[in-house]
Amino acid sequence: MKETLAALVGVQRLDERLTVLRRRLESLPAELGERESAQSVLEAGNEALDGRRKTALVRSHEIETEVRTAEARIASLEQKSRSLRDAGAVQVAQHEAQELRDKISRLQDEELRLLEDADRLAAEIELGRVRAEESGAELVSFRQTVEADVAELRAKVEELDADRRQRLAKLPSGPVEVYEQMLEKRLGRAVCALKGSSCGGCGMMVPPNDRVGVGTSSKLVRCRSCLRIMVPAELWAPQDAAAAAGEDGGAS
């Protein structure tokens, strides 16, 4: 039974690594989606700015037409007032001409603001275009990185899955069934170490007889609270040491 428990600890470590790898696999498409959404927002913002600039230019052209029409009307009124003999009619024509001049002044002020806005928007659009191009290039590079990482992670998951199946195939069916059930119920932690007189999984006190059973590794002992498979510290510790050695080797 000791060899079986040690093997289950090894499978537990594999499952922990698989969980990390699968979470990373799930997160990569989401990260890519976020970047693609940000790129779309950036491009949409530039399109909105361009739309505002075009609207400003269209309105400025409309103002030019209105000003020309008003100027023509003023010229007509001035010509008419010179030929009129009635003082009242002349005053009316002059009043209308003055109102048109005031209107032209307001329109020209509006046109100036519109043209200034159009120039400012053009500068913002150019800056946005540069940013969009840079962001788009980064997105292409990130997409390629994600594709490569996904392929690498999938290959690693397949490798570890195969290793996991091989290890479990060598073990008795009873402990394997218990392990698989607890793996699902306890969120990936089916095996834990006995820590002193407590379960390393849930922290509950373990009865003396169960502690003896765990210590001798003569049978499969489960925590009476969380139902995890418990193993003695000496079976758990070598796995920790091996994992630490692997991390140190990777860092070097």
C-alpha positions in Angstrom: 0.0 0.0 0.0 2.9 2.4 0.7 4.0 2.2 -3.0 0.4 2.9 -4.0 0.1 5.9 -1.8 3.4 7.3 -3.0 2.2 6.8 -6.6 -1.0 8.7 -5.8 1.0 11.6 -4.3 2.9 11.7 -7.6 -0.3 11.7 -9.6 -1.6 14.5 -7.3 1.5 16.6 -8.3 0.8 15.9 -11.9 -2.8 17.0 -11.5 -1.7 20.2 -9.8 0.5 20.9 -12.8 -2.2 20.1 -15.2 -4.6 22.4 -13.4 -2.1 25.3 -13.8 -1.5 24.5 -17.4 -5.2 24.2 -18.3 -6.0 27.5 -16.5 -3.3 29.1 -18.6 -4.7 27.6 -21.7 -8.1 29.0 -20.8 -6.7 32.5 -20.0 -4.7 33.0 -23.3 -7.7 33.3 -25.6 -9.3 35.7 -23.1 -6.2 37.8 -23.0 -6.1 37.9 -26.8 -9.8 38.8 -26.9 -9.1 41.7 -24.5 -6.4 43.0 -26.8 -8.5 42.6 -29.9 -11.3 44.5 -28.2 -8.9 47.3 -27.2 -7.7 47.5 -30.8 -11.3 47.7 -32.0 -12.1 50.5 -29.5 -9.0 52.4 -30.7 -9.9 52.1 -34.3 -13.5 53.0 -33.6 -12.4 56.1 -31.7 -10.3 57.2 -34.7 -13.3 56.7 -37.0 -15.5 58.8 -34.6 -12.9 61.6 -34.7 -12.8 61.4 -38.5 -16.6 61.6 -38.6 -16.6 64.7 -36.4 -13.9 66.3 -38.6 -15.9 65.7 -41.7 -19.0 67.1 -40.1 -17.2 70.2 -39.2 -15.9 70.7 -42.7 -19.3 70.1 -44.2 -20.8 72.7 -41.9 -18.0 75.2 -42.8 -18.8 74.7 -46.5 -22.5 75.3 -45.7 -21.5 78.5 -43.9 -19.6 79.7 -46.9 -22.7 79.3 -49.0 -24.8 81.1 -46.5 -22.3 84.0 -46.3 -22.2 84.4 -50.1 -26.0 84.4 -50.2 -26.2 87.0 -47.4 -23.5 89.2 -49.1 -25.4 89.0 -52.4 -28.6 90.1 -50.5 -26.8 93.0 -48.9 -25.5 94.2 -52.2 -29.0 94.0 -53.6 -30.4 95.9 -50.6 -27.7 98.6 -50.9 -28.4 99.1 -54.6 -32.2 99.2 -53.9 -31.8 101.7 -51.1 -29.9 104.1 -53.4 -32.8 104.1 -55.8 -35.6 104.5 -53.2 -37.2 107.8 -52.6 -39.2 106.8 -49.5 -37.2 107.3 -46.3 -39.1 104.6 -44.5 -38.4 102.0 -47.2 -34.7 103.0 -47.2 -34.6 102.5 -43.4 -36.1 99.1 -43.7 -33.6 98.0 -46.3 -30.7 99.3 -44.3 -32.0 97.5 -41.2 -32.3 94.2 -43.1 -28.8 94.7 -44.5 -27.4 95.3 -40.9 -29.1 92.2 -39.6 -27.5 90.2 -42.5 -24.1 91.7 -41.7 -24.5 90.6 -38.0 -25.5 87.2 -39.3 -22.4 87.0 -41.5 -20.2 88.0 -38.5 -21.7 85.1 -36.4 -21.4 82.7 -39.3 -17.8 83.6 -39.8 -17.0 83.2 -36.1 -18.7 79.8 -36.2 -16.7 78.8 -39.4 -13.4 79.8 -37.7 -14.2 77.6 -34.7 -15.2 74.7 -37.0 -11.9 75.0 -39.0 -9.9 75.2 -35.8 -11.8 72.1 -34.5 -11.1 70.3 -37.9 -7.4 71.1 -37.6 -7.3 69.9 -34.0 -9.2 66.7 -34.9 -6.9 66.1 -37.8 -3.9 66.1 -35.4 -5.7 63.8 -33.0 -6.6 61.5 -35.9 -3.0 61.3 -37.1 -1.8 60.6 -33.5 -4.6 57.9 -33.2 -3.6 56.4 -36.5 0.0 56.0 -35.4 -1.1 54.5 -32.1 -3.5 52.2 -33.9 -0.7 51.0 -36.2 1.6 50.4 -33.3 -1.1 48.6 -31.4 -2.0 46.6 -34.4 1.6 45.5 -34.9 1.8 44.5 -31.2 -1.5 42.6 -31.6 -0.2 40.6 -34.5 2.9 39.7 -32.5 0.9 38.9 -29.4 -1.5 36.7 -31.5 1.5 34.8 -32.9 2.9 34.4 -29.3 -0.5 33.1 -28.1 -0.7 30.6 -30.9 2.8 29.3 -30.1 2.1 29.2 -26.4 -1.2 27.4 -26.9 0.4 24.8 -29.1 3.2 24.3 -26.5 0.8 24.1 -23.6 -1.5 21.7 -25.3 1.5 19.4 -26.1 2.6 19.6 -22.5 -0.9 18.8 -21.3 -1.1 15.8 -23.6 2.3 14.6 -22.4 1.3 14.9 -18.7 -2.1 13.3 -19.4 -0.4 10.3 -20.9 2.0 10.1 -18.0 -1.0 10.3 -15.6 -2.9 7.5 -17.4 0.2 5.3 -17.3 0.7 5.8 -13.6 -2.9 5.2 -12.7 -3.0 2.1 -14.9 -0.4 0.5 -12.7 -2.4 1.0 -9.5 -5.2 -1.0 -7.9 -8.6 0.1 -9.1 -10.0 0.7 -5.6 -7.6 3.5 -4.6 -7.8 5.0 -8.1 -11.6 5.2 -7.9 -11.4 6.9 -4.5 -8.7 9.3 -5.8 -10.7 10.3 -8.9 -13.9 10.9 -6.8 -12.1 13.1 -4.3 -10.2 14.9 -7.0 -13.5 16.2 -8.4 -15.1 16.9 -5.0 -12.1 18.6 -3.4 -11.2 20.9 -6.3 -8.1 19.0 -7.4 -6.8 18.0 -4.0 -7.5 14.4 -3.4 -4.4 13.6 -1.3 -2.9 15.4 1.6 -0.3 14.9 4.3 -1.0 14.1 7.9 0.4 17.1 9.8 1.0 16.2 13.3 -2.4 15.0 14.5 -4.4 16.9 12.0 -5.5 16.5 8.4 -3.4 18.6 6.1 -6.4 19.2 3.8 -9.1 20.5 6.2 -7.2 20.8 9.5 -9.5 18.5 11.4 -8.1 16.3 14.2 -7.4 12.8 13.1 -8.3 10.0 15.6 -5.3 8.0 17.0 -6.1 4.8 15.2 -6.3 6.6 11.9 -3.0 8.3 12.6 -1.4 4.9 13.2 -2.8 3.6 9.9 -1.5 6.6 8.0 1.9 6.3 9.7 2.4 2.7 8.8 1.0 3.2 5.3 -0.5 -0.3 5.6 -3.9 0.8 4.3 -5.7 3.6 2.6 -6.9 6.0 5.3 -9.2 8.9 4.6 -10.0 11.9 6.7 -13.3 11.5 8.4 -14.2 15.1 7.7 -13.1 16.0 4.2 -12.6 12.3 3.0 -9.2 13.1 1.4 -6.7 10.3 1.2 -4.0 10.9 3.9 -0.4 10.0 3.6 2.5 10.3 6.1 4.8 13.3 6.0 7.7 11.2 4.7 5.7 10.3 1.6 4.6 13.9 1.0 8.0 15.5 1.7 10.1 13.9 -1.0 7.6 15.2 -3.5 8.0 18.7 -2.2 11.8 18.3 -2.3 11.7 17.1 -5.9 9.4 20.0 -6.9 11.8 22.4 -5.3 14.8 20.9 -7.0 12.9 21.1 -10.3 12.2 24.8 -9.7 15.8 25.5 -8.8 17.0 23.7 -11.9 14.6 25.8 -14.1 15.8 29.0 -12.5 19.4 28.3 -13.2 
